[in-house]
Amino acid sequence: MMRNPRQRFFGFLWFLFVLTFVSVMVTVAFLLTSYAYTLFHWQAPTLFTQILNTLLGLLFAGLLFGFVGKFARARGWFPEMNVFTPILDALERIARGDFSVRLSPDQSRDNPMVSKLTDSVNKMASELHQWETMRQEFISNVSHEIQSPLTSIRGFARVLENDELTSEERHHYLGIIEDESMRLSRVTEDLLKLASLESDQLRFEPKPYRLDKQIRSLILACEPQWSEKSIQFDISLAELEITADEDLLSQVWINLFHNAIKFTPETGTIQVTLSSRDNHAKVRISDTGIGIPEDDRERIFERFYKADKSRTRSSGGSGLGLSIVKKIVDLHTGTIEVESEPHQGTTFIISLPMR
């Protein structure tokens, strides 16, 4: 950045002042060492004397500059010397966990470097605040998802202690306990799976395989679920080979198929198509289910977010399925999109690189 003539002039004056000040300090050092040599009747080598005088002069200059600067800052004589104080205070507060701190940009608008540093600190504090909010929400959701089935299990276990229960009632309560235990198991299993996907120790092993065969076999594996609701599958799968982690992608298709079956009413239709475009495999999974409201579509990939809150208990989902799907698709450098309207069904579109 080019300086104007005034800045160059003051810079030159500052250079002359520093040079003069250091020269004075070196002269003082010379006088002190000369007096010491005379006092002790010792004649030092010329080179040694010059080096010693220079070092002592620089030391005196540094100490005096530091003392004057500290004294001036304490008296508030040079406010511009304290320009970094608010930034340092803000960083200390952030280090203690206070992410609400914000620096005023007006204090640094005359200094481009300080202004940029102020913006960076504010941005860092804002992002850390968002992460802290997400962390607290995540902990709250985990606690709720785990505590809820545990409360049910504990309550119905106490009911079973009643000796006057009929055999039918006892089996009913035992079935509820089994369902809640399975729900708790699904939550913990999905949590471990998500943690594994986000860790650096995940074994990611892509290899070539036929994607159409994988999707067809998984649809057949889900037949008990969709045949029970008399759901019709409309399948159109092109023969495509991709290089990907087959085990991880199987979790993507299983989660999406289960969601489509879960939210599609009886005698509904689920359409699955596989095609290729621009060296990418594109999978479309469409259902005729209840759909997703517009406000929920942007959040369905968040952990524990459930758009259909009225069916949370009956559906038995953990709220982590779509988060796992998104993480696996991202791991394959692919994309996932959702198109949906309430009561008109939902379509998930997954695009994966074939190589």
FIMAR-485919 format. One record per residue (C-alpha): x, y, z; residue number from 1; residue in three letters. Coordinates in nm, 3 decimals, always signed. Example, Ala and Ser with C-alpha at 12.3 -4.5 7.8 and 13.67 -1.06 7.14 Angstrom:
<sites>
SITE       u       v       w pos code
SITE  +1.230  -0.450  +0.780   1  ALA
SITE  +1.367  -0.106  +0.714   2  SER
</sites>
This chain:
<sites>
SITE       u       v       w pos code
SITE  +0.000  +0.000  +0.000   1  MET
SITE  +0.149  +0.336  -0.107   2  MET
SITE  +0.206  +0.601  +0.159   3  ARG
SITE  +0.119  +0.966  +0.108   4  ASN
SITE  +0.391  +1.239  +0.134   5  PRO
SITE  +0.282  +1.332  +0.486   6  ARG
SITE  +0.320  +0.976  +0.610   7  GLN
SITE  +0.664  +0.951  +0.447   8  ARG
SITE  +0.769  +1.281  +0.609   9  PHE
SITE  +0.662  +1.173  +0.958  10  PHE
SITE  +0.822  +0.835  +0.902  11  GLY
SITE  +1.151  +1.007  +0.815  12  PHE
SITE  +1.128  +1.226  +1.127  13  LEU
SITE  +1.057  +0.920  +1.341  14  TRP
SITE  +1.361  +0.744  +1.192  15  PHE
SITE  +1.582  +1.046  +1.271  16  LEU
SITE  +1.448  +1.058  +1.627  17  PHE
SITE  +1.515  +0.689  +1.690  18  VAL
SITE  +1.863  +0.715  +1.534  19  LEU
SITE  +1.947  +1.021  +1.745  20  THR
SITE  +1.810  +0.863  +2.060  21  PHE
SITE  +2.009  +0.543  +2.009  22  VAL
SITE  +2.322  +0.748  +1.935  23  SER
SITE  +2.275  +0.937  +2.261  24  VAL
SITE  +2.237  +0.610  +2.451  25  MET
SITE  +2.553  +0.472  +2.288  26  VAL
SITE  +2.736  +0.793  +2.388  27  THR
SITE  +2.612  +0.752  +2.746  28  VAL
SITE  +2.736  +0.393  +2.741  29  ALA
SITE  +3.074  +0.512  +2.609  30  PHE
SITE  +3.106  +0.765  +2.891  31  LEU
SITE  +3.012  +0.505  +3.152  32  LEU
SITE  +3.260  +0.246  +3.024  33  THR
SITE  +3.536  +0.511  +2.994  34  SER
SITE  +3.477  +0.611  +3.353  35  TYR
SITE  +3.488  +0.245  +3.458  36  ALA
SITE  +3.812  +0.183  +3.271  37  TYR
SITE  +3.969  +0.491  +3.440  38  THR
SITE  +3.841  +0.388  +3.780  39  LEU
SITE  +3.986  +0.036  +3.755  40  PHE
SITE  +4.299  +0.139  +3.556  41  HIS
SITE  +4.220  -0.105  +3.274  42  TRP
SITE  +4.254  -0.054  +2.901  43  GLN
SITE  +4.019  -0.275  +2.697  44  ALA
SITE  +4.073  -0.363  +2.329  45  PRO
SITE  +3.917  -0.115  +2.088  46  THR
SITE  +3.687  -0.372  +1.918  47  LEU
SITE  +3.564  -0.504  +2.251  48  PHE
SITE  +3.494  -0.148  +2.368  49  THR
SITE  +3.292  -0.064  +2.056  50  GLN
SITE  +3.083  -0.382  +2.078  51  ILE
SITE  +3.022  -0.331  +2.451  52  LEU
SITE  +2.922  +0.033  +2.405  53  ASN
SITE  +2.681  -0.053  +2.123  54  THR
SITE  +2.511  -0.334  +2.319  55  LEU
SITE  +2.483  -0.120  +2.631  56  LEU
SITE  +2.345  +0.169  +2.426  57  GLY
SITE  +2.077  -0.051  +2.269  58  LEU
SITE  +1.994  -0.195  +2.612  59  LEU
SITE  +1.955  +0.152  +2.764  60  PHE
SITE  +1.742  +0.263  +2.469  61  ALA
SITE  +1.513  -0.039  +2.497  62  GLY
SITE  +1.469  -0.004  +2.872  63  LEU
SITE  +1.399  +0.367  +2.845  64  LEU
SITE  +1.154  +0.320  +2.557  65  PHE
SITE  +0.972  +0.049  +2.752  66  GLY
SITE  +0.952  +0.258  +3.067  67  PHE
SITE  +0.832  +0.569  +2.884  68  VAL
SITE  +0.575  +0.365  +2.687  69  GLY
SITE  +0.441  +0.197  +3.000  70  LYS
SITE  +0.423  +0.528  +3.183  71  PHE
SITE  +0.248  +0.695  +2.889  72  ALA
SITE  -0.008  +0.415  +2.854  73  ARG
SITE  -0.081  +0.429  +3.225  74  ALA
SITE  -0.142  +0.806  +3.207  75  ARG
SITE  -0.341  +0.776  +2.884  76  GLY
SITE  -0.122  +1.027  +2.703  77  TRP
SITE  -0.111  +0.823  +2.381  78  PHE
SITE  -0.449  +0.650  +2.328  79  PRO
SITE  -0.330  +0.509  +1.996  80  GLU
SITE  -0.078  +0.295  +2.185  81  MET
SITE  -0.371  +0.114  +2.352  82  ASN
SITE  -0.537  +0.016  +2.025  83  VAL
SITE  -0.471  -0.354  +2.085  84  PHE
SITE  -0.595  -0.354  +2.446  85  THR
SITE  -0.965  -0.417  +2.359  86  PRO
SITE  -0.861  -0.695  +2.122  87  ILE
SITE  -0.648  -0.865  +2.387  88  LEU
SITE  -0.929  -0.830  +2.642  89  ASP
SITE  -1.175  -0.984  +2.395  90  ALA
SITE  -0.943  -1.277  +2.325  91  LEU
SITE  -0.906  -1.339  +2.699  92  GLU
SITE  -1.285  -1.344  +2.739  93  ARG
SITE  -1.321  -1.583  +2.446  94  ILE
SITE  -1.056  -1.810  +2.601  95  ALA
SITE  -1.267  -1.820  +2.919  96  ARG
SITE  -1.573  -1.930  +2.721  97  GLY
SITE  -1.750  -1.597  +2.677  98  ASP
SITE  -1.842  -1.604  +2.307  99  PHE
SITE  -2.083  -1.309  +2.328 100  SER
SITE  -1.801  -1.054  +2.316 101  VAL
SITE  -1.804  -0.817  +2.018 102  ARG
SITE  -1.560  -0.540  +1.928 103  LEU
SITE  -1.683  -0.206  +1.796 104  SER
SITE  -1.555  -0.144  +1.441 105  PRO
SITE  -1.563  +0.233  +1.499 106  ASP
SITE  -1.259  +0.212  +1.727 107  GLN
SITE  -1.033  +0.085  +1.448 108  SER
SITE  -1.171  +0.237  +1.130 109  ARG
SITE  -0.863  +0.462  +1.091 110  ASP
SITE  -0.623  +0.168  +1.103 111  ASN
SITE  -0.678  -0.093  +0.828 112  PRO
SITE  -0.470  -0.360  +1.002 113  MET
SITE  -0.650  -0.321  +1.335 114  VAL
SITE  -0.985  -0.303  +1.156 115  SER
SITE  -0.919  -0.634  +0.984 116  LYS
SITE  -0.808  -0.790  +1.312 117  LEU
SITE  -1.124  -0.661  +1.481 118  THR
SITE  -1.343  -0.815  +1.210 119  ASP
SITE  -1.159  -1.147  +1.244 120  SER
SITE  -1.207  -1.155  +1.622 121  VAL
SITE  -1.579  -1.074  +1.585 122  ASN
SITE  -1.620  -1.344  +1.321 123  LYS
SITE  -1.438  -1.599  +1.535 124  MET
SITE  -1.652  -1.513  +1.838 125  ALA
SITE  -1.971  -1.540  +1.630 126  SER
SITE  -1.879  -1.881  +1.487 127  GLU
SITE  -1.773  -2.011  +1.828 128  LEU
SITE  -2.105  -1.891  +1.970 129  HIS
SITE  -2.293  -2.082  +1.699 130  GLN
SITE  -2.089  -2.395  +1.767 131  TRP
SITE  -2.152  -2.363  +2.141 132  GLU
SITE  -2.526  -2.326  +2.079 133  THR
SITE  -2.524  -2.634  +1.856 134  MET
SITE  -2.324  -2.826  +2.117 135  ARG
SITE  -2.567  -2.741  +2.394 136  GLN
SITE  -2.864  -2.827  +2.174 137  GLU
SITE  -2.699  -3.156  +2.078 138  PHE
SITE  -2.638  -3.249  +2.443 139  ILE
SITE  -2.996  -3.156  +2.529 140  SER
SITE  -3.132  -3.370  +2.244 141  ASN
SITE  -2.911  -3.666  +2.334 142  VAL
SITE  -3.023  -3.644  +2.696 143  SER
SITE  -3.388  -3.632  +2.592 144  HIS
SITE  -3.362  -3.917  +2.341 145  GLU
SITE  -3.191  -4.139  +2.599 146  ILE
SITE  -3.386  -4.031  +2.905 147  GLN
SITE  -3.726  -4.076  +2.742 148  SER
SITE  -3.703  -4.454  +2.679 149  PRO
SITE  -3.527  -4.506  +3.012 150  LEU
SITE  -3.817  -4.336  +3.190 151  THR
SITE  -4.067  -4.558  +3.008 152  SER
SITE  -3.869  -4.873  +3.085 153  ILE
SITE  -3.839  -4.781  +3.453 154  ARG
SITE  -4.210  -4.694  +3.480 155  GLY
SITE  -4.342  -5.009  +3.313 156  PHE
SITE  -4.095  -5.225  +3.506 157  ALA
SITE  -4.253  -5.097  +3.826 158  ARG
SITE  -4.600  -5.169  +3.688 159  VAL
SITE  -4.495  -5.531  +3.625 160  LEU
SITE  -4.434  -5.570  +3.999 161  GLU
SITE  -4.810  -5.568  +4.045 162  ASN
SITE  -4.917  -5.931  +4.102 163  ASP
SITE  -5.275  -5.855  +4.003 164  GLU
SITE  -5.188  -5.794  +3.636 165  LEU
SITE  -5.345  -6.027  +3.386 166  THR
SITE  -5.130  -6.224  +3.147 167  SER
SITE  -5.245  -6.006  +2.857 168  GLU
SITE  -5.155  -5.685  +3.042 169  GLU
SITE  -4.817  -5.824  +3.142 170  ARG
SITE  -4.733  -5.915  +2.782 171  HIS
SITE  -4.847  -5.570  +2.669 172  HIS
SITE  -4.616  -5.393  +2.913 173  TYR
SITE  -4.329  -5.626  +2.830 174  LEU
SITE  -4.377  -5.541  +2.463 175  GLY
SITE  -4.354  -5.169  +2.544 176  ILE
SITE  -4.034  -5.226  +2.741 177  ILE
SITE  -3.888  -5.422  +2.448 178  GLU
SITE  -3.982  -5.146  +2.201 179  ASP
SITE  -3.827  -4.877  +2.422 180  GLU
SITE  -3.512  -5.086  +2.466 181  SER
SITE  -3.482  -5.121  +2.089 182  MET
SITE  -3.535  -4.748  +2.049 183  ARG
SITE  -3.258  -4.677  +2.300 184  LEU
SITE  -3.034  -4.922  +2.119 185  SER
SITE  -3.099  -4.746  +1.786 186  ARG
SITE  -3.014  -4.406  +1.935 187  VAL
SITE  -2.684  -4.524  +2.081 188  THR
SITE  -2.596  -4.717  +1.765 189  GLU
SITE  -2.664  -4.412  +1.546 190  ASP
SITE  -2.464  -4.189  +1.780 191  LEU
SITE  -2.166  -4.422  +1.758 192  LEU
SITE  -2.205  -4.441  +1.381 193  LYS
SITE  -2.216  -4.063  +1.346 194  LEU
SITE  -1.914  -4.024  +1.576 195  ALA
SITE  -1.727  -4.278  +1.365 196  SER
SITE  -1.809  -4.090  +1.044 197  LEU
SITE  -1.678  -3.765  +1.193 198  GLU
SITE  -1.355  -3.916  +1.325 199  SER
SITE  -1.030  -3.947  +1.135 200  ASP
SITE  -1.012  -4.319  +1.213 201  GLN
SITE  -1.302  -4.417  +0.988 202  LEU
SITE  -1.209  -4.689  +0.740 203  ARG
SITE  -1.312  -4.549  +0.404 204  PHE
SITE  -1.259  -4.818  +0.141 205  GLU
SITE  -1.395  -4.723  -0.203 206  PRO
SITE  -1.399  -4.991  -0.471 207  LYS
SITE  -1.579  -5.044  -0.804 208  PRO
SITE  -1.920  -5.211  -0.785 209  TYR
SITE  -2.259  -5.210  -0.954 210  ARG
SITE  -2.479  -4.948  -0.791 211  LEU
SITE  -2.799  -5.070  -0.957 212  ASP
SITE  -2.754  -5.419  -0.812 213  LYS
SITE  -2.698  -5.277  -0.464 214  GLN
SITE  -3.012  -5.062  -0.474 215  ILE
SITE  -3.226  -5.347  -0.612 216  ARG
SITE  -3.110  -5.590  -0.345 217  SER
SITE  -3.177  -5.341  -0.063 218  LEU
SITE  -3.527  -5.272  -0.192 219  ILE
SITE  -3.594  -5.646  -0.183 220  LEU
SITE  -3.452  -5.661  +0.171 221  ALA
SITE  -3.712  -5.403  +0.277 222  CYS
SITE  -3.998  -5.602  +0.122 223  GLU
SITE  -4.157  -5.705  +0.455 224  PRO
SITE  -4.201  -5.337  +0.548 225  GLN
SITE  -4.344  -5.208  +0.221 226  TRP
SITE  -4.552  -5.514  +0.141 227  SER
SITE  -4.716  -5.488  +0.485 228  GLU
SITE  -4.849  -5.144  +0.383 229  LYS
SITE  -4.927  -5.255  +0.026 230  SER
SITE  -4.684  -4.996  -0.111 231  ILE
SITE  -4.596  -5.018  -0.478 232  GLN
SITE  -4.231  -4.973  -0.580 233  PHE
SITE  -4.170  -4.824  -0.926 234  ASP
SITE  -3.807  -4.895  -1.016 235  ILE
SITE  -3.601  -4.776  -1.312 236  SER
SITE  -3.231  -4.852  -1.264 237  LEU
SITE  -2.966  -4.802  -1.530 238  ALA
SITE  -2.668  -5.036  -1.518 239  GLU
SITE  -2.402  -4.819  -1.356 240  LEU
SITE  -2.071  -4.896  -1.192 241  GLU
SITE  -1.929  -4.652  -0.939 242  ILE
SITE  -1.621  -4.645  -0.718 243  THR
SITE  -1.738  -4.594  -0.360 244  ALA
SITE  -1.756  -4.753  -0.016 245  ASP
SITE  -2.033  -5.008  -0.066 246  GLU
SITE  -2.102  -5.062  +0.304 247  ASP
SITE  -2.136  -4.691  +0.379 248  LEU
SITE  -2.362  -4.624  +0.080 249  LEU
SITE  -2.585  -4.916  +0.179 250  SER
SITE  -2.667  -4.719  +0.497 251  GLN
SITE  -2.769  -4.423  +0.281 252  VAL
SITE  -3.018  -4.626  +0.074 253  TRP
SITE  -3.153  -4.817  +0.375 254  ILE
SITE  -3.219  -4.497  +0.571 255  ASN
SITE  -3.388  -4.328  +0.276 256  LEU
SITE  -3.598  -4.635  +0.193 257  PHE
SITE  -3.710  -4.674  +0.554 258  HIS
SITE  -3.808  -4.307  +0.569 259  ASN
SITE  -4.003  -4.332  +0.244 260  ALA
SITE  -4.186  -4.644  +0.365 261  ILE
SITE  -4.249  -4.496  +0.710 262  LYS
SITE  -4.414  -4.177  +0.585 263  PHE
SITE  -4.596  -4.318  +0.283 264  THR
SITE  -4.957  -4.420  +0.356 265  PRO
SITE  -5.095  -4.761  +0.267 266  GLU
SITE  -5.131  -4.838  -0.105 267  THR
SITE  -4.891  -4.550  -0.179 268  GLY
SITE  -4.610  -4.549  -0.433 269  THR
SITE  -4.234  -4.514  -0.403 270  ILE
SITE  -4.036  -4.442  -0.717 271  GLN
SITE  -3.662  -4.512  -0.742 272  VAL
SITE  -3.462  -4.413  -1.050 273  THR
SITE  -3.093  -4.439  -1.126 274  LEU
SITE  -2.931  -4.256  -1.416 275  SER
SITE  -2.596  -4.104  -1.514 276  SER
SITE  -2.509  -3.750  -1.612 277  ARG
SITE  -2.173  -3.573  -1.644 278  ASP
SITE  -1.988  -3.873  -1.501 279  ASN
SITE  -2.213  -3.869  -1.194 280  HIS
SITE  -2.465  -4.129  -1.081 281  ALA
SITE  -2.796  -3.968  -0.988 282  LYS
SITE  -3.043  -4.150  -0.763 283  VAL
SITE  -3.398  -4.018  -0.714 284  ARG
SITE  -3.616  -4.161  -0.439 285  ILE
SITE  -3.970  -4.024  -0.450 286  SER
SITE  -4.266  -4.114  -0.231 287  ASP
SITE  -4.633  -4.015  -0.208 288  THR
SITE  -4.613  -3.954  +0.164 289  GLY
SITE  -4.700  -3.668  +0.395 290  ILE
SITE  -4.430  -3.436  +0.259 291  GLY
SITE  -4.211  -3.186  +0.442 292  ILE
SITE  -4.307  -2.822  +0.516 293  PRO
SITE  -4.084  -2.555  +0.363 294  GLU
SITE  -3.958  -2.434  +0.703 295  ASP
SITE  -3.838  -2.785  +0.788 296  ASP
SITE  -3.666  -2.871  +0.460 297  ARG
SITE  -3.357  -2.667  +0.542 298  GLU
SITE  -3.312  -2.840  +0.879 299  ARG
SITE  -3.391  -3.204  +0.813 300  ILE
SITE  -3.021  -3.296  +0.796 301  PHE
SITE  -2.954  -3.157  +1.145 302  GLU
SITE  -2.901  -3.404  +1.425 303  ARG
SITE  -3.218  -3.505  +1.609 304  PHE
SITE  -3.433  -3.275  +1.397 305  TYR
SITE  -3.769  -3.435  +1.320 306  LYS
SITE  -4.003  -3.254  +1.085 307  ALA
SITE  -4.301  -3.477  +1.172 308  ASP
SITE  -4.303  -3.420  +1.548 309  LYS
SITE  -4.645  -3.581  +1.591 310  SER
SITE  -4.504  -3.920  +1.486 311  ARG
SITE  -4.180  -3.912  +1.681 312  THR
SITE  -4.283  -4.180  +1.927 313  ARG
SITE  -4.468  -4.409  +1.688 314  SER
SITE  -4.209  -4.397  +1.415 315  SER
SITE  -3.930  -4.502  +1.651 316  GLY
SITE  -3.667  -4.297  +1.470 317  GLY
SITE  -3.364  -4.151  +1.642 318  SER
SITE  -3.354  -3.828  +1.442 319  GLY
SITE  -3.002  -3.909  +1.325 320  LEU
SITE  -3.074  -4.103  +1.007 321  GLY
SITE  -3.061  -3.811  +0.764 322  LEU
SITE  -2.757  -3.665  +0.942 323  SER
SITE  -2.578  -3.994  +0.878 324  ILE
SITE  -2.695  -3.992  +0.516 325  VAL
SITE  -2.563  -3.638  +0.462 326  LYS
SITE  -2.229  -3.721  +0.623 327  LYS
SITE  -2.176  -4.031  +0.405 328  ILE
SITE  -2.272  -3.846  +0.086 329  VAL
SITE  -2.033  -3.563  +0.174 330  ASP
SITE  -1.763  -3.820  +0.241 331  LEU
SITE  -1.805  -3.937  -0.119 332  HIS
SITE  -1.788  -3.574  -0.243 333  THR
SITE  -2.149  -3.606  -0.357 334  GLY
SITE  -2.458  -3.392  -0.305 335  THR
SITE  -2.805  -3.455  -0.167 336  ILE
SITE  -3.110  -3.239  -0.231 337  GLU
SITE  -3.471  -3.260  -0.119 338  VAL
SITE  -3.787  -3.156  -0.299 339  GLU
SITE  -4.113  -3.174  -0.110 340  SER
SITE  -4.455  -3.024  -0.059 341  GLU
SITE  -4.691  -3.101  +0.231 342  PRO
SITE  -4.927  -3.390  +0.148 343  HIS
SITE  -4.771  -3.430  -0.196 344  GLN
SITE  -4.471  -3.648  -0.118 345  GLY
SITE  -4.097  -3.605  -0.093 346  THR
SITE  -3.809  -3.660  -0.336 347  THR
SITE  -3.446  -3.706  -0.236 348  PHE
SITE  -3.190  -3.656  -0.514 349  ILE
SITE  -2.842  -3.796  -0.455 350  ILE
SITE  -2.557  -3.728  -0.696 351  SER
SITE  -2.234  -3.928  -0.663 352  LEU
SITE  -1.916  -3.918  -0.873 353  PRO
SITE  -1.881  -4.245  -1.063 354  MET
SITE  -1.499  -4.240  -1.042 355  ARG
</sites>
